Amino acid sequence: MITSLVINGWESKINYTAVYRSLKEKGKYTTEFRIANNKVFKIVITPRTINPSLTMLGIEEKP
């Protein structure tokens, strides 16, 4: 994401530590990008579990 912002000429105000702390405390990270006090766009980062652990759905192992 940071690379995409820099390639398109936007200053990167995002750093890993700020995102990590905000996700841990608030459950999301938000930052706004402005030009001349006009909000151009906003980035919201939220946690997502990829490949959650599967339950055995009540099936016993080696009954």
FIZA-343227 format. One record per atom (N, C-alpha, C, O, CB): x negated, y negated, z; atom name. Coordinates in steps of 0.001 Angstrom, whole numbers, plus 500000, padded with zeros to 6 digits. Atoms other than C-alpha are relative to their C-alpha. Glycine has a CB too. Example, Ala and Ser with C-alpha at 12.3 -4.5 7.8 and 13.67 -1.06 7.14 Angstrom:
2
<pt><xx>499110</xx><yy>501190</yy><zz>500000</zz><at>N</at></pt>
<pt><xx>487700</xx><yy>504500</yy><zz>507800</zz><at>CA</at></pt>
<pt><xx>499100</xx><yy>498800</yy><zz>500000</zz><at>C</at></pt>
<pt><xx>498064</xx><yy>498819</yy><zz>500665</zz><at>O</at></pt>
<pt><xx>500992</xx><yy>499973</yy><zz>501246</zz><at>CB</at></pt>
<pt><xx>500820</xx><yy>501190</yy><zz>499940</zz><at>N</at></pt>
<pt><xx>486330</xx><yy>501060</yy><zz>507140</zz><at>CA</at></pt>
<pt><xx>500770</xx><yy>498910</yy><zz>500730</zz><at>C</at></pt>
<pt><xx>500261</xx><yy>497802</yy><zz>500899</zz><at>O</at></pt>
<pt><xx>499586</xx><yy>499538</yy><zz>498585</zz><at>CB</at></pt>
***
This chain:
63
<pt><xx>499182</xx><yy>501175</yy><zz>500000</zz><at>N</at></pt>
<pt><xx>500000</xx><yy>500000</yy><zz>500000</zz><at>CA</at></pt>
<pt><xx>499127</xx><yy>498746</yy><zz>500000</zz><at>C</at></pt>
<pt><xx>499382</xx><yy>497790</yy><zz>499268</zz><at>O</at></pt>
<pt><xx>500937</xx><yy>500011</yy><zz>501196</zz><at>CB</at></pt>
<pt><xx>500895</xx><yy>501158</yy><zz>499916</zz><at>N</at></pt>
<pt><xx>497206</xx><yy>497617</yy><zz>500916</zz><at>CA</at></pt>
<pt><xx>499345</xx><yy>499751</yy><zz>498648</zz><at>C</at></pt>
<pt><xx>499228</xx><yy>498603</yy><zz>498218</zz><at>O</at></pt>
<pt><xx>498922</xx><yy>500213</yy><zz>501090</zz><at>CB</at></pt>
<pt><xx>500626</xx><yy>500133</yy><zz>501313</zz><at>N</at></pt>
<pt><xx>495495</xx><yy>498303</yy><zz>497577</zz><at>CA</at></pt>
<pt><xx>500970</xx><yy>499382</yy><zz>499000</zz><at>C</at></pt>
<pt><xx>500581</xx><yy>498514</yy><zz>498218</zz><at>O</at></pt>
<pt><xx>499515</xx><yy>501366</yy><zz>499493</zz><at>CB</at></pt>
<pt><xx>498992</xx><yy>500555</yy><zz>500911</zz><at>N</at></pt>
<pt><xx>498725</xx><yy>497565</yy><zz>495683</zz><at>CA</at></pt>
<pt><xx>500209</xx><yy>498509</yy><zz>500234</zz><at>C</at></pt>
<pt><xx>500348</xx><yy>497739</yy><zz>499284</zz><at>O</at></pt>
<pt><xx>501325</xx><yy>500738</yy><zz>500164</zz><at>CB</at></pt>
<pt><xx>499834</xx><yy>501418</yy><zz>499694</zz><at>N</at></pt>
<pt><xx>499124</xx><yy>494249</yy><zz>497502</zz><at>CA</at></pt>
<pt><xx>498820</xx><yy>499185</yy><zz>499462</zz><at>C</at></pt>
<pt><xx>499015</xx><yy>498135</yy><zz>498850</zz><at>O</at></pt>
<pt><xx>500142</xx><yy>499793</yy><zz>501520</zz><at>CB</at></pt>
<pt><xx>501198</xx><yy>500727</yy><zz>500434</zz><at>N</at></pt>
<pt><xx>495531</xx><yy>493191</yy><zz>496758</zz><at>CA</at></pt>
<pt><xx>499922</xx><yy>499923</yy><zz>498480</zz><at>C</at></pt>
<pt><xx>499577</xx><yy>498876</yy><zz>497932</zz><at>O</at></pt>
<pt><xx>498739</xx><yy>500670</yy><zz>500553</zz><at>CB</at></pt>
<pt><xx>500033</xx><yy>499988</yy><zz>501469</zz><at>N</at></pt>
<pt><xx>495736</xx><yy>494217</yy><zz>493087</zz><at>CA</at></pt>
<pt><xx>500959</xx><yy>498969</yy><zz>499425</zz><at>C</at></pt>
<pt><xx>500673</xx><yy>498349</yy><zz>498401</zz><at>O</at></pt>
<pt><xx>500349</xx><yy>501398</yy><zz>499463</zz><at>CB</at></pt>
<pt><xx>498997</xx><yy>500948</yy><zz>500498</zz><at>N</at></pt>
<pt><xx>498841</xx><yy>492056</yy><zz>492677</zz><at>CA</at></pt>
<pt><xx>499826</xx><yy>498588</yy><zz>500548</zz><at>C</at></pt>
<pt><xx>500686</xx><yy>497731</yy><zz>500343</zz><at>O</at></pt>
<pt><xx>501374</xx><yy>500495</yy><zz>500343</zz><at>CB</at></pt>
<pt><xx>500323</xx><yy>501358</yy><zz>499573</zz><at>N</at></pt>
<pt><xx>497237</xx><yy>489041</yy><zz>494344</zz><at>CA</at></pt>
<pt><xx>500583</xx><yy>499566</yy><zz>501330</zz><at>C</at></pt>
<pt><xx>500552</xx><yy>498376</yy><zz>501644</zz><at>O</at></pt>
<pt><xx>500445</xx><yy>499068</yy><zz>498980</zz><at>CB</at></pt>
<pt><xx>499459</xx><yy>500344</yy><zz>498692</zz><at>N</at></pt>
<pt><xx>498895</xx><yy>489190</yy><zz>497782</zz><at>CA</at></pt>
<pt><xx>498944</xx><yy>500263</yy><zz>501052</zz><at>C</at></pt>
<pt><xx>498231</xx><yy>501264</yy><zz>500987</zz><at>O</at></pt>
<pt><xx>501290</xx><yy>500798</yy><zz>500303</zz><at>CB</at></pt>
<pt><xx>500937</xx><yy>499752</yy><zz>498914</zz><at>N</at></pt>
<pt><xx>496800</xx><yy>488803</yy><zz>500893</zz><at>CA</at></pt>
<pt><xx>500540</xx><yy>501131</yy><zz>500861</zz><at>C</at></pt>
<pt><xx>501745</xx><yy>501223</yy><zz>501097</zz><at>O</at></pt>
<pt><xx>499768</xx><yy>498717</yy><zz>500847</zz><at>CB</at></pt>
<pt><xx>499588</xx><yy>498861</yy><zz>499194</zz><at>N</at></pt>
<pt><xx>496869</xx><yy>491918</yy><zz>503020</zz><at>CA</at></pt>
<pt><xx>499935</xx><yy>499636</yy><zz>501470</zz><at>C</at></pt>
<pt><xx>498851</xx><yy>499461</yy><zz>502027</zz><at>O</at></pt>
<pt><xx>499121</xx><yy>501228</yy><zz>499708</zz><at>CB</at></pt>
<pt><xx>499968</xx><yy>500284</yy><zz>498576</zz><at>N</at></pt>
<pt><xx>498016</xx><yy>491153</yy><zz>506552</zz><at>CA</at></pt>
<pt><xx>500296</xx><yy>501268</yy><zz>500787</zz><at>C</at></pt>
<pt><xx>500594</xx><yy>501202</yy><zz>501980</zz><at>O</at></pt>
<pt><xx>501041</xx><yy>498922</yy><zz>500311</zz><at>CB</at></pt>
<pt><xx>499671</xx><yy>498736</yy><zz>499363</zz><at>N</at></pt>
<pt><xx>498562</xx><yy>494824</yy><zz>507327</zz><at>CA</at></pt>
<pt><xx>498718</xx><yy>500716</yy><zz>500393</zz><at>C</at></pt>
<pt><xx>497800</xx><yy>500847</yy><zz>499584</zz><at>O</at></pt>
<pt><xx>500855</xx><yy>500881</yy><zz>499067</zz><at>CB</at></pt>
<pt><xx>501123</xx><yy>499157</yy><zz>499601</zz><at>N</at></pt>
<pt><xx>496096</xx><yy>496846</yy><zz>509361</zz><at>CA</at></pt>
<pt><xx>500532</xx><yy>501218</yy><zz>500746</zz><at>C</at></pt>
<pt><xx>501615</xx><yy>501178</yy><zz>501332</zz><at>O</at></pt>
<pt><xx>498991</xx><yy>499208</yy><zz>500880</zz><at>CB</at></pt>
<pt><xx>499579</xx><yy>498727</yy><zz>499432</zz><at>N</at></pt>
<pt><xx>496286</xx><yy>500401</yy><zz>510648</zz><at>CA</at></pt>
<pt><xx>500370</xx><yy>499890</yy><zz>501471</zz><at>C</at></pt>
<pt><xx>501378</xx><yy>500454</yy><zz>501896</zz><at>O</at></pt>
<pt><xx>498913</xx><yy>501020</yy><zz>499829</zz><at>CB</at></pt>
<pt><xx>499767</xx><yy>500101</yy><zz>498563</zz><at>N</at></pt>
<pt><xx>496099</xx><yy>499482</yy><zz>514328</zz><at>CA</at></pt>
<pt><xx>501341</xx><yy>499328</yy><zz>500298</zz><at>C</at></pt>
<pt><xx>502089</xx><yy>499793</yy><zz>501159</zz><at>O</at></pt>
<pt><xx>498863</xx><yy>499223</yy><zz>500667</zz><at>CB</at></pt>
<pt><xx>498734</xx><yy>500705</yy><zz>499775</zz><at>N</at></pt>
<pt><xx>499011</xx><yy>497025</yy><zz>514151</zz><at>CA</at></pt>
<pt><xx>501188</xx><yy>500892</yy><zz>499637</zz><at>C</at></pt>
<pt><xx>502187</xx><yy>500919</yy><zz>500355</zz><at>O</at></pt>
<pt><xx>500044</xx><yy>498695</yy><zz>499177</zz><at>CB</at></pt>
<pt><xx>498920</xx><yy>499104</yy><zz>500416</zz><at>N</at></pt>
<pt><xx>501172</xx><yy>499539</yy><zz>512266</zz><at>CA</at></pt>
<pt><xx>500180</xx><yy>501105</yy><zz>501033</zz><at>C</at></pt>
<pt><xx>501304</xx><yy>501390</yy><zz>501447</zz><at>O</at></pt>
<pt><xx>499710</xx><yy>500605</yy><zz>498603</zz><at>CB</at></pt>
<pt><xx>499943</xx><yy>498899</yy><zz>499044</zz><at>N</at></pt>
<pt><xx>500320</xx><yy>502365</yy><zz>514669</zz><at>CA</at></pt>
<pt><xx>500629</xx><yy>499554</yy><zz>501324</zz><at>C</at></pt>
<pt><xx>501501</xx><yy>500240</yy><zz>501857</zz><at>O</at></pt>
<pt><xx>498596</xx><yy>500561</yy><zz>500245</zz><at>CB</at></pt>
<pt><xx>499463</xx><yy>500490</yy><zz>498718</zz><at>N</at></pt>
<pt><xx>501052</xx><yy>500296</yy><zz>517802</zz><at>CA</at></pt>
<pt><xx>501480</xx><yy>499671</yy><zz>499895</zz><at>C</at></pt>
<pt><xx>502263</xx><yy>499998</yy><zz>500787</zz><at>O</at></pt>
<pt><xx>499228</xx><yy>498760</yy><zz>500466</zz><at>CB</at></pt>
<pt><xx>498604</xx><yy>500372</yy><zz>500179</zz><at>N</at></pt>
<pt><xx>504308</xx><yy>498943</yy><zz>516420</zz><at>CA</at></pt>
<pt><xx>500888</xx><yy>501234</yy><zz>499850</zz><at>C</at></pt>
<pt><xx>501989</xx><yy>501274</yy><zz>500399</zz><at>O</at></pt>
<pt><xx>500151</xx><yy>499092</yy><zz>498784</zz><at>CB</at></pt>
<pt><xx>499223</xx><yy>498766</yy><zz>500145</zz><at>N</at></pt>
<pt><xx>505507</xx><yy>502412</yy><zz>515389</zz><at>CA</at></pt>
<pt><xx>500173</xx><yy>500687</yy><zz>501349</zz><at>C</at></pt>
<pt><xx>501241</xx><yy>501219</yy><zz>501650</zz><at>O</at></pt>
<pt><xx>499319</xx><yy>500955</yy><zz>499001</zz><at>CB</at></pt>
<pt><xx>499954</xx><yy>499339</yy><zz>498694</zz><at>N</at></pt>
<pt><xx>504683</xx><yy>503747</yy><zz>518843</zz><at>CA</at></pt>
<pt><xx>500936</xx><yy>499259</yy><zz>500958</zz><at>C</at></pt>
<pt><xx>501674</xx><yy>499895</yy><zz>501711</zz><at>O</at></pt>
<pt><xx>498587</xx><yy>500090</yy><zz>500604</zz><at>CB</at></pt>
<pt><xx>499201</xx><yy>500792</yy><zz>499063</zz><at>N</at></pt>
<pt><xx>506395</xx><yy>500870</yy><zz>520719</zz><at>CA</at></pt>
<pt><xx>501437</xx><yy>499790</yy><zz>499528</zz><at>C</at></pt>
<pt><xx>502373</xx><yy>499948</yy><zz>500311</zz><at>O</at></pt>
<pt><xx>499343</xx><yy>498661</yy><zz>500222</zz><at>CB</at></pt>
<pt><xx>498681</xx><yy>500390</yy><zz>500504</zz><at>N</at></pt>
<pt><xx>509332</xx><yy>499915</yy><zz>518475</zz><at>CA</at></pt>
<pt><xx>500644</xx><yy>501016</yy><zz>499070</zz><at>C</at></pt>
<pt><xx>501848</xx><yy>500951</yy><zz>498823</zz><at>O</at></pt>
<pt><xx>499891</xx><yy>498703</yy><zz>499289</zz><at>CB</at></pt>
<pt><xx>499451</xx><yy>499033</yy><zz>500941</zz><at>N</at></pt>
<pt><xx>509742</xx><yy>502833</yy><zz>516087</zz><at>CA</at></pt>
<pt><xx>499998</xx><yy>499525</yy><zz>498559</zz><at>C</at></pt>
<pt><xx>500445</xx><yy>500247</yy><zz>497668</zz><at>O</at></pt>
<pt><xx>501385</xx><yy>500345</yy><zz>500396</zz><at>CB</at></pt>
<pt><xx>500128</xx><yy>500508</yy><zz>501366</zz><at>N</at></pt>
<pt><xx>509111</xx><yy>500632</yy><zz>513038</zz><at>CA</at></pt>
<pt><xx>499006</xx><yy>498844</yy><zz>499962</zz><at>C</at></pt>
<pt><xx>498718</xx><yy>498229</yy><zz>500989</zz><at>O</at></pt>
<pt><xx>501374</xx><yy>499549</yy><zz>499452</zz><at>CB</at></pt>
<pt><xx>500913</xx><yy>501129</yy><zz>500200</zz><at>N</at></pt>
<pt><xx>506687</xx><yy>498057</yy><zz>511617</zz><at>CA</at></pt>
<pt><xx>500582</xx><yy>499139</yy><zz>498894</zz><at>C</at></pt>
<pt><xx>500967</xx><yy>499655</yy><zz>497845</zz><at>O</at></pt>
<pt><xx>498539</xx><yy>500480</yy><zz>499643</zz><at>CB</at></pt>
<pt><xx>499436</xx><yy>500922</yy><zz>500987</zz><at>N</at></pt>
<pt><xx>507900</xx><yy>494987</yy><zz>509743</zz><at>CA</at></pt>
<pt><xx>499061</xx><yy>498821</yy><zz>499809</zz><at>C</at></pt>
<pt><xx>498529</xx><yy>498276</yy><zz>500776</zz><at>O</at></pt>
<pt><xx>501402</xx><yy>499510</yy><zz>500434</zz><at>CB</at></pt>
<pt><xx>500746</xx><yy>501216</yy><zz>500303</zz><at>N</at></pt>
<pt><xx>506018</xx><yy>492205</yy><zz>508002</zz><at>CA</at></pt>
<pt><xx>500633</xx><yy>499315</yy><zz>498791</zz><at>C</at></pt>
<pt><xx>501112</xx><yy>499977</yy><zz>497870</zz><at>O</at></pt>
<pt><xx>498499</xx><yy>500317</yy><zz>499736</zz><at>CB</at></pt>
<pt><xx>499411</xx><yy>500783</yy><zz>501084</zz><at>N</at></pt>
<pt><xx>507237</xx><yy>489416</yy><zz>505721</zz><at>CA</at></pt>
<pt><xx>498903</xx><yy>499279</yy><zz>499231</zz><at>C</at></pt>
<pt><xx>497899</xx><yy>498865</yy><zz>499811</zz><at>O</at></pt>
<pt><xx>501034</xx><yy>498989</yy><zz>500548</zz><at>CB</at></pt>
<pt><xx>500930</xx><yy>500739</yy><zz>500849</zz><at>N</at></pt>
<pt><xx>505401</xx><yy>487809</yy><zz>502819</zz><at>CA</at></pt>
<pt><xx>500721</xx><yy>498759</yy><zz>499493</zz><at>C</at></pt>
<pt><xx>501812</xx><yy>498839</yy><zz>498929</zz><at>O</at></pt>
<pt><xx>499479</xx><yy>500883</yy><zz>498808</zz><at>CB</at></pt>
<pt><xx>499383</xx><yy>501288</yy><zz>500335</zz><at>N</at></pt>
<pt><xx>506106</xx><yy>484135</yy><zz>502191</zz><at>CA</at></pt>
<pt><xx>499112</xx><yy>499167</yy><zz>499087</zz><at>C</at></pt>
<pt><xx>497885</xx><yy>499276</yy><zz>499101</zz><at>O</at></pt>
<pt><xx>500308</xx><yy>499217</yy><zz>501271</zz><at>CB</at></pt>
<pt><xx>500682</xx><yy>501018</yy><zz>500796</zz><at>N</at></pt>
<pt><xx>505193</xx><yy>481455</yy><zz>499694</zz><at>CA</at></pt>
<pt><xx>500744</xx><yy>498695</yy><zz>500252</zz><at>C</at></pt>
<pt><xx>501950</xx><yy>498608</yy><zz>500019</zz><at>O</at></pt>
<pt><xx>499964</xx><yy>500373</yy><zz>498451</zz><at>CB</at></pt>
<pt><xx>499420</xx><yy>501317</yy><zz>499696</zz><at>N</at></pt>
<pt><xx>505808</xx><yy>477831</yy><zz>500718</zz><at>CA</at></pt>
<pt><xx>501257</xx><yy>500128</yy><zz>500874</zz><at>C</at></pt>
<pt><xx>502296</xx><yy>499539</yy><zz>500576</zz><at>O</at></pt>
<pt><xx>500345</xx><yy>499257</yy><zz>498692</zz><at>CB</at></pt>
<pt><xx>498912</xx><yy>499764</yy><zz>499042</zz><at>N</at></pt>
<pt><xx>508037</xx><yy>478972</yy><zz>503631</zz><at>CA</at></pt>
<pt><xx>501239</xx><yy>500664</yy><zz>499406</zz><at>C</at></pt>
<pt><xx>502312</xx><yy>500605</yy><zz>500005</zz><at>O</at></pt>
<pt><xx>500401</xx><yy>498706</yy><zz>500614</zz><at>CB</at></pt>
<pt><xx>498912</xx><yy>499229</yy><zz>500584</zz><at>N</at></pt>
<pt><xx>510236</xx><yy>481030</yy><zz>501301</zz><at>CA</at></pt>
<pt><xx>499635</xx><yy>501479</yy><zz>500069</zz><at>C</at></pt>
<pt><xx>498592</xx><yy>501897</yy><zz>499568</zz><at>O</at></pt>
<pt><xx>500283</xx><yy>499558</yy><zz>498529</zz><at>CB</at></pt>
<pt><xx>500267</xx><yy>498571</yy><zz>499880</zz><at>N</at></pt>
<pt><xx>510474</xx><yy>484719</yy><zz>502115</zz><at>CA</at></pt>
<pt><xx>500137</xx><yy>500636</yy><zz>498622</zz><at>C</at></pt>
<pt><xx>501185</xx><yy>500541</yy><zz>497984</zz><at>O</at></pt>
<pt><xx>500965</xx><yy>500673</yy><zz>501027</zz><at>CB</at></pt>
<pt><xx>499999</xx><yy>499375</yy><zz>501314</zz><at>N</at></pt>
<pt><xx>509528</xx><yy>486636</yy><zz>498968</zz><at>CA</at></pt>
<pt><xx>500380</xx><yy>501471</yy><zz>500116</zz><at>C</at></pt>
<pt><xx>501238</xx><yy>501956</yy><zz>499379</zz><at>O</at></pt>
<pt><xx>498626</xx><yy>499851</yy><zz>499327</zz><at>CB</at></pt>
<pt><xx>499619</xx><yy>498620</yy><zz>499746</zz><at>N</at></pt>
<pt><xx>509652</xx><yy>490191</yy><zz>500259</zz><at>CA</at></pt>
<pt><xx>499568</xx><yy>500417</yy><zz>501398</zz><at>C</at></pt>
<pt><xx>498776</xx><yy>499741</yy><zz>502054</zz><at>O</at></pt>
<pt><xx>499387</xx><yy>500932</yy><zz>498949</zz><at>CB</at></pt>
<pt><xx>500246</xx><yy>499502</yy><zz>498657</zz><at>N</at></pt>
<pt><xx>509514</xx><yy>492231</yy><zz>503434</zz><at>CA</at></pt>
<pt><xx>499660</xx><yy>501487</yy><zz>499893</zz><at>C</at></pt>
<pt><xx>500278</xx><yy>502217</yy><zz>499119</zz><at>O</at></pt>
<pt><xx>501238</xx><yy>499759</yy><zz>500934</zz><at>CB</at></pt>
<pt><xx>500378</xx><yy>498596</yy><zz>499961</zz><at>N</at></pt>
<pt><xx>507819</xx><yy>495561</yy><zz>504142</zz><at>CA</at></pt>
<pt><xx>500408</xx><yy>500553</yy><zz>501362</zz><at>C</at></pt>
<pt><xx>500084</xx><yy>499976</yy><zz>502400</zz><at>O</at></pt>
<pt><xx>498464</xx><yy>500190</yy><zz>499742</zz><at>CB</at></pt>
<pt><xx>499603</xx><yy>499314</yy><zz>498777</zz><at>N</at></pt>
<pt><xx>509334</xx><yy>497916</yy><zz>506711</zz><at>CA</at></pt>
<pt><xx>499448</xx><yy>501418</yy><zz>499919</zz><at>C</at></pt>
<pt><xx>499717</xx><yy>502143</yy><zz>498961</zz><at>O</at></pt>
<pt><xx>501569</xx><yy>499997</yy><zz>500190</zz><at>CB</at></pt>
<pt><xx>500571</xx><yy>498660</yy><zz>499934</zz><at>N</at></pt>
<pt><xx>507439</xx><yy>501065</yy><zz>507705</zz><at>CA</at></pt>
<pt><xx>500647</xx><yy>500717</yy><zz>501176</zz><at>C</at></pt>
<pt><xx>500625</xx><yy>500220</yy><zz>502302</zz><at>O</at></pt>
<pt><xx>498435</xx><yy>499957</yy><zz>500146</zz><at>CB</at></pt>
<pt><xx>499379</xx><yy>499197</yy><zz>498956</zz><at>N</at></pt>
<pt><xx>509287</xx><yy>503763</yy><zz>509659</zz><at>CA</at></pt>
<pt><xx>499398</xx><yy>501406</yy><zz>499970</zz><at>C</at></pt>
<pt><xx>498974</xx><yy>501876</yy><zz>498915</zz><at>O</at></pt>
<pt><xx>501547</xx><yy>500051</yy><zz>499818</zz><at>CB</at></pt>
<pt><xx>500562</xx><yy>498638</yy><zz>499990</zz><at>N</at></pt>
<pt><xx>508085</xx><yy>507195</yy><zz>510781</zz><at>CA</at></pt>
<pt><xx>500943</xx><yy>500989</yy><zz>499342</zz><at>C</at></pt>
<pt><xx>502164</xx><yy>500843</yy><zz>499400</zz><at>O</at></pt>
<pt><xx>499699</xx><yy>500449</yy><zz>501432</zz><at>CB</at></pt>
<pt><xx>499219</xx><yy>498928</yy><zz>500600</zz><at>N</at></pt>
<pt><xx>509222</xx><yy>510266</yy><zz>508895</zz><at>CA</at></pt>
<pt><xx>499249</xx><yy>501310</yy><zz>500227</zz><at>C</at></pt>
<pt><xx>498042</xx><yy>501390</yy><zz>499998</zz><at>O</at></pt>
<pt><xx>500250</xx><yy>499740</yy><zz>498471</zz><at>CB</at></pt>
<pt><xx>500612</xx><yy>498696</yy><zz>499778</zz><at>N</at></pt>
<pt><xx>508575</xx><yy>513891</yy><zz>509789</zz><at>CA</at></pt>
<pt><xx>500003</xx><yy>500765</yy><zz>498681</zz><at>C</at></pt>
<pt><xx>501053</xx><yy>501010</yy><zz>498087</zz><at>O</at></pt>
<pt><xx>500751</xx><yy>500797</yy><zz>501115</zz><at>CB</at></pt>
<pt><xx>500138</xx><yy>499218</yy><zz>501215</zz><at>N</at></pt>
<pt><xx>507248</xx><yy>515806</yy><zz>506816</zz><at>CA</at></pt>
<pt><xx>499685</xx><yy>501434</yy><zz>500419</zz><at>C</at></pt>
<pt><xx>498847</xx><yy>501662</yy><zz>501291</zz><at>O</at></pt>
<pt><xx>498886</xx><yy>499413</yy><zz>499056</zz><at>CB</at></pt>
<pt><xx>500164</xx><yy>498580</yy><zz>499677</zz><at>N</at></pt>
<pt><xx>507434</xx><yy>519607</yy><zz>506943</zz><at>CA</at></pt>
<pt><xx>500271</xx><yy>500271</yy><zz>501482</zz><at>C</at></pt>
<pt><xx>499366</xx><yy>500669</yy><zz>502215</zz><at>O</at></pt>
<pt><xx>498586</xx><yy>500467</yy><zz>499631</zz><at>CB</at></pt>
<pt><xx>499688</xx><yy>499737</yy><zz>498597</zz><at>N</at></pt>
<pt><xx>509272</xx><yy>519924</yy><zz>510275</zz><at>CA</at></pt>
<pt><xx>499885</xx><yy>501489</yy><zz>500297</zz><at>C</at></pt>
<pt><xx>500016</xx><yy>502327</yy><zz>499404</zz><at>O</at></pt>
<pt><xx>501411</xx><yy>499493</yy><zz>500348</zz><at>CB</at></pt>
<pt><xx>500088</xx><yy>498589</yy><zz>499630</zz><at>N</at></pt>
<pt><xx>508822</xx><yy>523138</yy><zz>512201</zz><at>CA</at></pt>
<pt><xx>501394</xx><yy>500629</yy><zz>499914</zz><at>C</at></pt>
<pt><xx>502393</xx><yy>500007</yy><zz>500276</zz><at>O</at></pt>
<pt><xx>499402</xx><yy>500165</yy><zz>501434</zz><at>CB</at></pt>
<pt><xx>498726</xx><yy>499303</yy><zz>500151</zz><at>N</at></pt>
<pt><xx>511534</xx><yy>525680</yy><zz>511490</zz><at>CA</at></pt>
<pt><xx>500257</xx><yy>500859</yy><zz>501230</zz><at>C</at></pt>
<pt><xx>499338</xx><yy>501466</yy><zz>501781</zz><at>O</at></pt>
<pt><xx>500010</xx><yy>500868</yy><zz>498716</zz><at>CB</at></pt>
<pt><xx>499640</xx><yy>499145</yy><zz>498876</zz><at>N</at></pt>
<pt><xx>513401</xx><yy>527436</yy><zz>514265</zz><at>CA</at></pt>
<pt><xx>500263</xx><yy>501407</yy><zz>499474</zz><at>C</at></pt>
<pt><xx>500360</xx><yy>501619</yy><zz>498265</zz><at>O</at></pt>
<pt><xx>501245</xx><yy>499443</yy><zz>500759</zz><at>CB</at></pt>
<pt><xx>499727</xx><yy>498615</yy><zz>500402</zz><at>N</at></pt>
<pt><xx>514047</xx><yy>531155</yy><zz>514226</zz><at>CA</at></pt>
<pt><xx>501496</xx><yy>500227</yy><zz>499785</zz><at>C</at></pt>
<pt><xx>501908</xx><yy>501339</yy><zz>499455</zz><at>O</at></pt>
<pt><xx>499466</xx><yy>500981</yy><zz>501061</zz><at>CB</at></pt>
<pt><xx>498557</xx><yy>499932</yy><zz>500217</zz><at>N</at></pt>
<pt><xx>517796</xx><yy>530420</yy><zz>513975</zz><at>CA</at></pt>
<pt><xx>500656</xx><yy>501138</yy><zz>500786</zz><at>C</at></pt>
<pt><xx>501594</xx><yy>501773</yy><zz>500305</zz><at>O</at></pt>
<pt><xx>500290</xx><yy>500169</yy><zz>498520</zz><at>CB</at></pt>
<pt><xx>499419</xx><yy>498982</yy><zz>499140</zz><at>N</at></pt>
<pt><xx>518535</xx><yy>532825</yy><zz>516825</zz><at>CA</at></pt>
<pt><xx>499562</xx><yy>501422</yy><zz>499696</zz><at>C</at></pt>
<pt><xx>500050</xx><yy>502359</yy><zz>500328</zz><at>O</at></pt>
<pt><xx>501461</xx><yy>499925</yy><zz>499911</zz><at>CB</at></pt>
<pt><xx>500489</xx><yy>498660</yy><zz>500344</zz><at>N</at></pt>
<pt><xx>516706</xx><yy>535774</yy><zz>515230</zz><at>CA</at></pt>
<pt><xx>498811</xx><yy>500318</yy><zz>500894</zz><at>C</at></pt>
<pt><xx>497846</xx><yy>499555</yy><zz>500948</zz><at>O</at></pt>
<pt><xx>499602</xx><yy>500096</yy><zz>498482</zz><at>CB</at></pt>
<pt><xx>501082</xx><yy>499607</yy><zz>499114</zz><at>N</at></pt>
<pt><xx>514503</xx><yy>537593</yy><zz>517700</zz><at>CA</at></pt>
<pt><xx>498879</xx><yy>500641</yy><zz>499208</zz><at>C</at></pt>
<pt><xx>499123</xx><yy>501357</yy><zz>498237</zz><at>O</at></pt>
<pt><xx>500504</xx><yy>500954</yy><zz>501079</zz><at>CB</at></pt>
<pt><xx>501144</xx><yy>499368</yy><zz>500644</zz><at>N</at></pt>
<pt><xx>511011</xx><yy>538607</yy><zz>516680</zz><at>CA</at></pt>
<pt><xx>499841</xx><yy>501411</yy><zz>500545</zz><at>C</at></pt>
<pt><xx>499762</xx><yy>501595</yy><zz>501760</zz><at>O</at></pt>
<pt><xx>498706</xx><yy>499173</yy><zz>500222</zz><at>CB</at></pt>
<pt><xx>500168</xx><yy>498583</yy><zz>499650</zz><at>N</at></pt>
<pt><xx>510638</xx><yy>542410</yy><zz>516721</zz><at>CA</at></pt>
<pt><xx>500984</xx><yy>500429</yy><zz>501099</zz><at>C</at></pt>
<pt><xx>500564</xx><yy>500777</yy><zz>502202</zz><at>O</at></pt>
<pt><xx>498554</xx><yy>500264</yy><zz>500460</zz><at>CB</at></pt>
<pt><xx>499005</xx><yy>499640</yy><zz>498961</zz><at>N</at></pt>
<pt><xx>513919</xx><yy>543175</yy><zz>518562</zz><at>CA</at></pt>
<pt><xx>499880</xx><yy>501466</yy><zz>500412</zz><at>C</at></pt>
<pt><xx>500633</xx><yy>501931</yy><zz>501267</zz><at>O</at></pt>
<pt><xx>501432</xx><yy>499722</yy><zz>499492</zz><at>CB</at></pt>
***
